[in-house]
Amino acid sequence: MVQYTEVGKSNLIGTDAPRPQDKNPKGVDRIIAVASGKGGVGKSTVSSNLAVAMASKGLKVGLLDADVYGPSQPRMLGVSGRPSSPDGNTILPLRNHGVTLMSLGLMTSEEEAIVWRGPMLMGALQQMMNQVDWGRLDVLLVDLPPGTGDVQMTLSQKFFVAGAIVVSTPQDIALMDARKGIDMFKRMDVPLFGLVENMASFICDGCGKEHHPFGHGGARAEAEKLGAPFLGEIPLDLDIRIGSDGGVPIVVSKPDSPQAQAFQRLADQIIASEQYARAVQ
């Protein structure tokens, strides 16, 4: 388990012991990784809606799109334009829907492939973390690539990650890869906020019944097996997809809808957790 520094006690005895979060970019209180073992489970959609949901509660929120091979957050948050640099070193991020965003997708066209090896990926991640003027943030969400590669390892080793959220769909093949992601964070001493089951169900327009095309309850069962929190279910819904493609997350476009409320409950659980609170002790 990650050991958290008791800052108050250190100050009482006159030591200058560094806090774990001092490894983070200036002004960033917490880093939360949003991860998946497998691609195509909706991790980036969860990341963008979660970021907006947390910002709607009055938090200062940043989102780093570290999914370098498929940077989709500019499209999902409706952000375009190249970030500026007043001094050739500091990067000024862009902002929309109350969220401060940085992504390699802002530096390249949507049609341009990023063909990089591991060292370039690691360098890009550290540059986006440390050279971006994030300002004062309560939380920086990091939308990670699928899998357990160089970007995940660099984030875990170079920065103090308060915890990880693992997104999976309910079927066994996705959960199999989610387990590998959870095991990676365990090996890197990054605690787990919990699991999210995405695309859990949909309501048929024709019959009005709830259907489970990918099965149901797999992520909840996996969380119980691991003794980890289950953070909730996100439905498979056309409005969520339309909002993401159009740059207006459903938390913004239809804030009172059941779909948006699912993301709001996810944000509430994370903010209310002991892990979230103790990350800045």
KACOR-V559616 format. One record per helix or strand. SS is the DSSP state (helix for helix, strand for strand). FROM is the first residue (numbers start at 1). TO is the last residue. If there is no record, write none. Layout:
ss->SS from->FROM to->TO
ss->SS from->FROM to->TO
This chain:
ss->helix from->7 to->12
ss->helix from->20 to->23
ss->strand from->28 to->28
ss->strand from->31 to->35
ss->helix from->43 to->56
ss->strand from->61 to->65
ss->helix from->73 to->76
ss->strand from->84 to->84
ss->strand from->91 to->92
ss->strand from->94 to->96
ss->strand from->99 to->103
ss->helix from->104 to->106
ss->helix from->118 to->130
ss->strand from->132 to->132
ss->strand from->137 to->137
ss->strand from->139 to->143
ss->helix from->150 to->158
ss->strand from->163 to->168
ss->helix from->172 to->187
ss->strand from->192 to->198
ss->strand from->202 to->203
ss->strand from->210 to->211
ss->helix from->218 to->226
ss->strand from->230 to->234
ss->helix from->238 to->246
ss->helix from->250 to->253
ss->helix from->258 to->272
ss->helix from->274 to->278
